[in-house]
Amino acid sequence: MRKDEFTILNSLYNGAMGRAATLSDIYRSRAVKTPGLLLSLTERGYVSPGGELTEKALKALEPYRVDNAVILAAGASTRFIPLSLEQPKGLFEVKGEPLIERQIQQLLEAGITDITIVLGYKKEMFFYLKEKYGVKFILNPLFQVKNNIESLRLAKSELGNTYICVSDSYFIENPFNQYEYQTFYAGHSVDCATDEMYVQTDSQSRILRMTEHQDKGMVLLGHSFWNREFSGAFLALAEADRAVGRYDQMFWEWLVKDRLNDLPPMYLKEYEYGNIFEFDYFEELRQFDHQYLGHTNSEIIRNIKLVFRCDEEDITSFRNVSEGMTNTSFIFRIGGTDYIYRHPGDGTESIINRRNEKRSLITAKKLGIDPTYIYADVNEGWKISTLVPEFREPDYGSFADSQKILQVLRTLHRAEVPADYGMRPWEDALDMEQLLRKKDPECFLAHEALKEKIGRLYRKTLGDGVSKCFCHGDTYKPNWMIRPDGSVILIDWEYAGFSDPGIDVGYYIVDAMYDFEEAERFIREYLQERFNETTRFHFLAYTAIIAYYWFVWALYRESCGAVMGEALENWRFMAVKYAQYLAE
């Protein structure tokens, strides 16, 4: 069937379903240029004299029937902070409707009843949709480490003549049909630069090239439709890449972009500008739905309002902060000043005492070591700080930087700060081990030998004359700020308290992955006149002890769903390395 013939028959079918386009609309379509085509279809028995489709027409349309739809909803939408910290973007209400529900309803209205949603981030919040709409779910456990190409791999059994949708699209008019002629990606023309993918097409709208970073042109936006041939070819390429992982961190469009010549044709289906929306950033949603200017129903926005005594519309310029293994943070602006909001990570309530953290923050501000602190909530764990606009992290290879860092640590450790709390890295690691064993009683068997070595080292440090003091507890590079004037700020005091100074000196060594000579030079600079064989052993031992603590901490965080990646292995490596060195 030719495309112009399909266009008329499909439009008449939609009309019979109550979703009609008029014949004048059909003739204005780019796909239909022959006014006599309807008469021809009537004469050939596809359309009755009354303008209705015949059985012959329905049979001819059948190969073009859409089997189902797959909605990708696994991602955490980190660009959409702060709202995405509280719920997945697909569940945001836009003009009174949750985004994903509006899309499901439009699919059902078009006769697409087989709908599968791929879930990951906060998946439980979507579960009500199964009972409400009869949808199916596929769970993507790797949503934090792989992009949506993994979701499509997991949904391979669902891919045939299939709509591929994303949960955060908003369509003014229903774009879905019972029948689709060919594989396409929706899009529209723009006369400005955007973050979307731009395409170049031929006279038949076949996509010939996909690029980024143009000043204007045709962009891809919204949904896509794949026929069976395209689905099979894409899955073959995606499966072949699984072992390599080149596209693991990319959207599926990048594989199509790079392999256009190896795939069946994909066409652009152009829509009028203003019919399809995707909200990548909170500010875009505020522009589209003005209720978000004053009433976001966000607890995070409410918290900021209460601290600064401002209105919601005064809080602007949200930006994500990628760094941070324990929590998620973002930047916001009020009155020309930038601030950072810290949102606590899942599971941290079991290992961090937020009341003690607040006491440490107040202490650090009084000492002048962290002037950024503004407010911390001891019940929910969120915190607000002033953003430091210009700084650099210390260079682990620079001894001059090490001297700056160690001067701050000596000042901190010499301060007479009374505290009845603090890290006990060996005991705390044992406590976290028990939390892990509750989830899996045999999870720690592979680490018993290392645990034994660390325990022996810890016992040898007891009573050796090194006194406890007020410590930071998390002295890795991202928590240090060296400003242009040379002054140094130390931030993030979740693990601070009255502890062994070896945790601060040792963890810097661990994160820098110093070899033994570099570590001893660092320790000697810290101790200065107090350096001797006993203190040397003590601080090297605590290098192994604190590495072990963070290794167990990483195991626990992964049991809560976090992805620790290379850091976990680095901590284990340094614990093993220094424990073995001291044993010898």
SETIKOL-488275 format. One record per residue (C-alpha): x, y, z. Coordinates in steps of 0.001 Angstrom, whole numbers, padded with zeros to 6 digits, always signed. Each point is the difference from the previous one (the first is absolute). Last residue first. Layout:
% SETIKOL-488275
XYZ ...
//
This chain:
% SETIKOL-488275
+055270-007943+057403 -003295+000559+001783 +000324+003730-000624 +000280-000476-003754 -002823-002581-000071 -002419+002318+001789 +001117+002868-002242 -000681-001830-003266 -003178-001809+001101 -001669+003192+001219 +001232+001890-003074 -001433-002605-002384 -003319-000157+001847 -000356+003749-000212 +000891+000020-003693 -002474-002807-000727 -002872+001908+001593 +000987+003245-001729 -000060-001638-003426 -003762-000430-000060 -001974+001224+003010 -003473-000418-001504 -002692+000691+002591 -002902-002427+000444 -000070-000395+003797 +002233-003108-000162 +002394+002166-001995 +000146+002428+002931 +000824-002875+002361 +002829-001286-002168 +001288+003567-000308 +000007+000415+003804 +001928-003259+000280 +002655+001401-002365 -000109+003362+001772 +000800-001661+003326 +002745-002126-001563 +001699+003082-001414 -000328+001605+003437 +001751-002957+001641 +002772-000275-002613 +000916+003680+000257 -000538-000319+003739 +002876-002454+000114 +002221+002442-001870 -000964+002675+002545 +000798-002196+003009 +003199-001461-001442 +001481+003459-000588 -001207+001117+003430 +001916-002827+001655 +003130+000338-002149 +000255+003733+000583 -001581+003180-001395 -001143+002436+002711 +002374+002745-001231 -001849+000183-003358 -003137-002151+000357 -001755+001147-003185 +003161+000293-002090 +001187-003440+001205 -003392-001510-000900 +000146+001389-003565 +003617-001163-000435 -000992-003434+001321 -002879-000211-002471 +002190+000975-002929 +002560-002666+000970 -002710-002647+000482 -001820+000575-003296 -002750+002577-000073 -003442-000999-001182 -001103+003659+000139 -003275-001228+001483 +001828-002171+002496 +002563+002644+000975 -002780+002546+000604 -001788-002704+001991 +003004-000615+002202 +000554+003570+001131 -003645+000495+000948 -000534-003474+001479 +003366+000101+001806 -001252+002933+002072 -001943-002530+002134 -003494+001186+000734 -002162+002659+001652 -002385+001009-002754 -000403+000286-003749 -001598-002584-002310 -002695+002238-001506 +002266+003069-000076 -000109+000903-003688 +002387+002939-000700 +003662+000924+000595 +000970+003489-001164 +003556+001103-000799 +001441+003475-000513 +002439+000464-002874 -001498+003275-001263 -001392-001817-003050 -001907-002429+002256 +001087-003524+000856 -003144-002040+000637 +000180-003425+001627 -002907-002464+000203 +000566-001256-003554 +003534-001193+000940 -000784-002540+002704 +000016+001083+003633 -003107-001786+001252 +000391-000386+003780 +000177+003660+001009 +001700-000412+003354 -000264+001428+003552 +002658-001721+002084 +001141-003442+001137 +003404-000370+001528 +002904-002003-001420 +001713-001555+003039 +000291-003598-001175 -002912-001194+002142 -001816-001734-002832 +001878+000082-003287 +000877-003720+000100 -003683-000912+000376 -000842+001831-003229 +002708-001823-001927 -001262-003381+001196 -003563+000875-001001 +001150+001094-003442 +001685-003359-000561 -003081-001961+001119 -002324+002081-002196 +002206-000717-002998 -000296-003739+000610 -003783+000227+000574 -000714+001839-003270 -001265-002845-002206 -002400-001184+002718 -001695+003385+000308 -003147-000569-002070 -000900-003267+001721 -002835+001285+002204 -001494+002116-002828 -002274+002932+000886 +000495-000268+003755 +003662-000740-000717 +000409+003414-001599 -001314+001814+003072 +002355-002128+002100 +002941+001046-002172 -001059+003592+000503 +000428-000456+003772 +003414-001621-000454 +001082+002892-002225 -001143+002418+002709 +002115-001847+002573 +003119+000266-002166 -000669+003532-001212 -001059+001457+003325 -001324+003267-001342 -001149+002680+002428 -002268+000896+002878 +000333+001474+003477 +001584+003217-001201 +001968+002732+001774 +001999+002082-002463 +003431+001146+001116 +001460+000692-003407 +003307-001768-000610 -001495-002479-002477 -001638+002710-002080 +003094+002188-000178 +002161-003038-000817 -002471-001027-002704 +000020+003489-001515 +003817+000025-000118 -000101-003479-001512 -002053+001154-002970 +002290+002929-000794 +003083-002241+000338 -001578-002566-002303 -000557+002733-002578 +003702+000817+000073 +000698-003743-000263 -001789+000005-003358 -000796-003422-001478 -003350-000270+001785 -000989+003317-001548 -002401+001807+002290 -003443+000913-001348 -000426+003405-001532 -002020+003007+001024 -002233+002743-001342 -003733+000284+000591 -000282-001395+003545 -003696-000819+000279 -001599+000879+003321 -001369-003000+001851 -003391-001640+000543 -000475-003427+001635 -002456-002883-000155 +000086-002836+002540 -003721-000430+000661 +000002+000263+003797 +003161+002022+000668 -000732+002679-002579 +003140+001937-000896 +000370+003746-000574 +002488+002601-001257 +003480-001572-000200 +002492+001545-002442 +002551+001287+002549 +001674-003427+000299 +003405+000153+001728 -000707+003294+001767 +000052-001704+003409 -003538+001247+000692 -001130-001396-003359 +001547-003377+000750 -001762-000120+003385 -003395+000813-001505 +000531-002682-002634 +001060-002510+002658 -003136+000601+002074 -002074-000460-003159 +001734-003295-000733 -000723-001192+003517 -003708+000576-000534 +000230-001677-003407 +001342-003260+001434 +001223-001871-003063 +000032-003794-000516 -003645-001096+000013 -001390+003347-001264 +002334-000351-002977 -002179-002740-001494 -001162+002032-002981 +002126+003108-000573 -000656+003296+001792 -000812+003106-002091 +002624+002760+000286 -001104+003432-001251 +002757+002268-001278 -000283+003782-000228 +000551+002644-002658 -000548+003713+000645 -001719+002340-002495 -003160+000436+002029 -000538-003712+000539 +001793-002607-002076 +000022-003781+000033 +002719-002649-000121 -000641-003715+000384 +001117-002846+002224 -000486-003760+000190 +001417-001902+002964 +002584-002588+001034 +002211-000322-003081 +000138+003685-000965 +000995+001863-003158 -002563+000540-002755 -001419+003281+001251 -003240+000753-001871 -001045+003509-000905 -003099+001984+000990 +000011+003601-001164 -002938+001347+002062 -001545+000433+003454 -001809+003366+000128 -003051-001578-001683 -000449-002174+003069 -000363+002992+002326 +002585+000925+002633 +000626-000540+003704 +003545-001256-000680 -000144-003121+002181 -003745-000536-000390 +000017+000450-003760 +002902-002431-000388 -001867-002663+001952 -003169+000563-002048 +001996-000456-003192 +001243-003349+001341 -003480-001037+001128 -001270+000543-003526 -003675+000739-000551 +001191+002225-002858 -002350+002845+000869 +001317+003444-000953 +001789-000167-003309 -000966-003620-000580 -003629+001008-000541 +001264+001869-003060 +000102-003122-002141 +002103+000508-003131 +002547+002489+001340 +000306-001830+003310 +000517-003271-001861 +002912+001499-001913 +001519+001302+003277 -000086-003530+001424 +002216-001295-002784 -000364-002687-002656 -003706+000552-000563 -001007-001679-003231 -002734+001647-002032 -001857-000890-003192 -002715+002136-001635 +001702+003392+000172 +001695-000184-003398 -002178-001888-002469 +000924-003619-000373 +002448-001598-002408 +000367-003749-000263 +003650-000510-000874 +000795-003328-001615 +002095-002989+001010 +001223-002309-002741 +001235-003503+000877 +003240+000057+001991 +003638-000331-001019 +000212+003417-001679 -001444+001714+003053 +002589-001653+002248 +001555+002923+001868 -003233+001948+000409 -001990-003138+000827 +002466-000866+002773 -000191+003570+001214 -003806-000059+000055 +000114-002740+002624 +001118+002549+002598 +003590-000378+001086 +001906-001329+003025 -000144-003650-001065 +000628+000890-003646 +003599-001215-000220 -000737-002924+002290 +002180-002522-001803 -001804-003148+001191 -003433+001585-000461 +000905+001523-003376 -000993-003089-001977 -003300-000049+001888 -000702+003598-001013 +000867-000656-003656 -002270-003056-000176 -002700+001867+001910 +000062+002819-002547 -000350-002394-002950 -002915-001857+001560 -001853+003166+000948 +000579+001508-003457 -001493-003012-001761 -002902-000240+002415 -001017+003640-000468 +001261+002623+002410 -001985+003077+001022 +001534+002922+001872 -001287+002394+002621 +000868+003530+001069 +002609+002250-001538 +002475-000249-002849 +001139+003400-001252 -000278+001631-003431 +002156+003084-000515 +001568+002845+001954 +003247+001067+001665 +001410-003507-000058 +001677-001848+002855 -000700-003673-000655 -000188-002165-003105 -002082-002706-001687 +000340-000706-003719 -002040-001537-002812 -003433-000192+001624 -002575-000881-002664 -002433+002894-000436 -000827-000996-003617 +001853+003025-001379 +003096-000980+001997 +000584+000657+003684 +002463+001782+002290 -000411-000448+003724 +000667+001942+003199 +000228-001717+003408 -001279+002108+002890 +001945+002330+002314 -001335+003052-001830 +001329+002791-002253 -002630+002145-001676 -002315+000074-003012 -001804-003231+000793 -001777-002510-002259 -001869-002965+001422 +000519-003606+000934 -001406-003499+000204 +002209-002987-000822 -001144-002374-002692 -000245-003626-001113 -002679-000355-002654 -003727+000000-000726 -001474+000113+003497 -003375-001471+000976 -002058+000236+003195 +001196+003569+000365 +001771+002167+002582 +000696+003746-000092 -002798+001081+002389 +000003+003788-000013 +001874+002172+002531 +002555-002773+000468 +002150-000039+003147 +003065-002233+000108 +001439-000914+003418 -000550-003757-000077 +001981-000616-003156 -001571-001844-002906 +000949-002729-002459 -003112-000964-001960 +000259-003570-001218 -000502-002109-003079 +002272-002587+001578 +001837+000561+003273 -001520-001636+003078 +002431-002926+000273 +002884+002485-000182 -001162+001946+003074 +003197-000672+001956 +002086+001196-002931 -002215+003067-000263 +000595+000837+003666 +003732-000474-000512 -000081+002583-002803 -001562+002292+002594 +003313+000884+001636 +002174-002269+002107 +001454+000400+003507 -002945+001242+002074 -002678-001810-002036 +001756-003336+000509 -002865-001760+001807 -002372+000561-002950 -003412-001370+000949 -002544-000846-002707 -003604+000882+000770 -003343-000699-001647 -002968+002388-000290 -003551-000845+001075 -001041+003645+000353 -000851+000581+003679 +001222-003313+001407 +003323+000142-001774 +000338+003772+000422 +000185-000333+003803 +003517-001406-000375 +001493+003283-001191 +001190+001242+003421 +001627-003378+000626 +002517+000641-002785 +001775+002803+001846 +002649-000050-002763 -000248-003165-002111 -003060-000645-002146 -000674-001079-003592 -003697+000501-000759 -001855-002412-002296 -003279+000869-001728 -002211-002454-001908 -003238+001990-000324 +000833+002146-003030 -003476+000892-001310 +000713+003688-000619 -001876+000957+003185 +002140-002519+001871 +003158+001710-001232 -001358+003425+000978 -000915-001281+003464 +003482-001428+000483 +001542+003349-001017 -002179+001959+002411 +000854-002485+002732 +003728+000376-000657 -000070+003763+000351 -002131+000055+003155 -002986+002252-000754 -001056+003360+001508 +001664+002339-002475 +003167-002026+000332 +000150-002352+002971 +003382-001605+000439 -000173-003799-000037 +002253-000486-003044 +002663+002090+001726 +000563-002590+002688 -000741+001204+003558 +001663+001899+002837 +003534+000514-001319 -001508+000634-003448 -001533+003242+001257 +003349+001587+000905 +001346-000735-002505 -001053-000702-003545 +003479-000517-001445 +000330-003146+002131 -002867-001651-001846 +000305-003250+002039 -000523-002251-003008 -002242-003066-000182 -003058+001431-001788 +000237-001219-003592 -003511-000632-001356 -000382-002996-002313 -003080-000025-002230 -001860-002811-001728 -000808-001828-003188 -000561+002933-002340 -001875-001238-003066 +001761+000650-003322 -000370-003562-001286 -003781+000327+000722 -000651+003045-002183 -000706-002041-003157 -002425-002219+001920 -001793+003070+001308 -000222+001365-003530 -001462-003235-001385 -002503-000076+002842 -001203+003396-001218 +000799+003430+001391 -002785+002568-000028 -000421+002946-002361 -003648-000614-000869 +000964-001369-003415 +002015-002627+001928 +003756+000258+000212 +002512-002724-000791 -001914-001429-002954 +002266+001039-002875 -002474+002677-001140 -000061+001502+003478 +003773+000064+000207 +000129+001741-003383 -002589+002551+001103 +002070+000714+003134 +003102+000435-002185 -001595+002534-002324 +001236+002979+002026 +003612-001178-000484 +002545+001568+002364 -000320-002085+003147 +003135-000572+002118 +000669+003694+000599 -003376+000225+001695 -002292+002770-001257 -002099-002639-001732 -000537-001803+003290 -001024+003166+001791 -002536+000683-002768 -001251-003543+000465 -000645+000793+003649 +002134-001594+002715 -001981-002315+002162 +000673-001374+003477 -003449-001475+000651 +001013-003570-000800 -001603+000200-003451 +001993+003155-000588 +003174-001789+001022 -000731-002615-002665 -000600+002732-002557 +003369+001525+000889 +001690-003387-000314 -001544-000592-003415 +001018+003452-001227 +003559-000188+001289 +000455-003579-001196 -000834+001008-003563 +002485+002869+000182 +002648-002349+001381 -000411-002553-002763 -001277-003454+000887 
//
